[in-house]
């Protein structure tokens, strides 16, 4: 039996038209298509912020001098810390232990005198290390404040052996939203395209209509093309939504080319649709298709695409694993286009990887899509 | 121009895991007649029809289609074959008319051909005034008629109907049969499966199926006489 008995665009369009009617009449699909991007943008755009502000710091000022008070003011005026008086008679760690503060500053007696004499005046900073992400960032703030306060209290050093000045290009203020929001395009597209396609084909099996369809002249390729067409539209709508929010609400720059952007979105949407299709062809049940989509779609794109957790800091095995995950490549393309704007040649590898995966996924899906109802 | 199709099964076998659904079945479905495949639930009726529709692959034996007495390739018969599954297989959120238009596009019918056929089908099924109603809101009998219309829209030469009257009230069942009589004739081969024994007598040929085997075949009266019983109900009671 022939696998693909030709392709008549007219029949594929008929399937697409029918599918469009299903979408428009199904509140769940519309809610998914509209709700998922909105919720993700709210959660990740507004809630996630790697800039920590108002970290409560208990200050034990045993020197109680002008300079020591200036030092603790230096912490509070940075905006990153809210200074509270350390009142515990015992160890300064008490406040950290009972959760009233996340950090403590201990200034020993003789702080002012030592600085006046030109000696080094040790100050202890204790930070709650139970949250790695936070601790790393707070460490950065502390060394920044240390440098600034050294200059302020003791004057600029006459001689600086290594004058290191760092400047961050592409995202000078290291704005979290600039980093996160464009990445949401990857999550939204991936999830919508995979989940909705997986559900639509599985539904056709579940409600028995596939049996009727397969007995008509329509070929598997026409069914596939017709089924995914409306979801390409939905996926691109989701992308447009996130793009507009990123630019208007979060003022993320867009440095790349729109043509490349559109091509990349279309490519990745197709990759995801092919993945959803493969899932539904194999599972043939909406419930299973939903679970498989979540496992193979949402989790990798959230955790292994570099969306939040850098791939470079993963164990070697996982670094290689991410290579077979389409979101990883699309994430590179999207972040580059928004923040860097590299010409196309710079994106050749991600584009090639995505194309390869799309071809593989579609081939496997079409092969698995049989023109019969064999179990 | 009109081709008369026949279907001949020879020692057909189909297994699902350890279950043998069709067990060395030999059967002749001769052209131009209204055939009934009669058997209790689990006899293998659905599997048999799916095999004939090319939706399942046999594990053994052969299915031979003939066109005007000559062997024909299934791919040549397929465009002339319509199949109506026993399971619910329509889209509950689409109306009758939307179903017809969808299948029209799949069969690639010309607009005038479609208009003529659709209005004739809506007429004989008496569903004209429900054409805008969603299929999910139709009664069981109407639902089956819509399924039949979708299959008939392509004017098939071979029509396979899997339990089209299952779960349909007696009056709608009678209507359905009248519809089948209107359709049947020289140029269409109709094969219908049913678990209702009283429907056996309505067919011009019956094939009694039990546990994947054909236990009797022929004109209803002959089959009854051969088994020395008055009715098909009695026949099954005797066998059980």
Interface residues (C-beta under 8 A of the other chain):
Chain A: X1 X2 X5 X8 X10 X11 X13 X14 X15 X17 X18 X21 X22 X25 X26 X207 X208 X209 X211 X212 X213 X214 X215 X216 X217 X218 X371 X372 X373 X374 X375
Chain B: X16 X50 X53 X54 X55 X56 X57 X75 X78 X79 X81 X82 X83 X84 X85 X87 X88 X89 X90 X91 X92 X93 X94 X98 X102 X103 X105 X106 X107 X108 X147 X150 X154
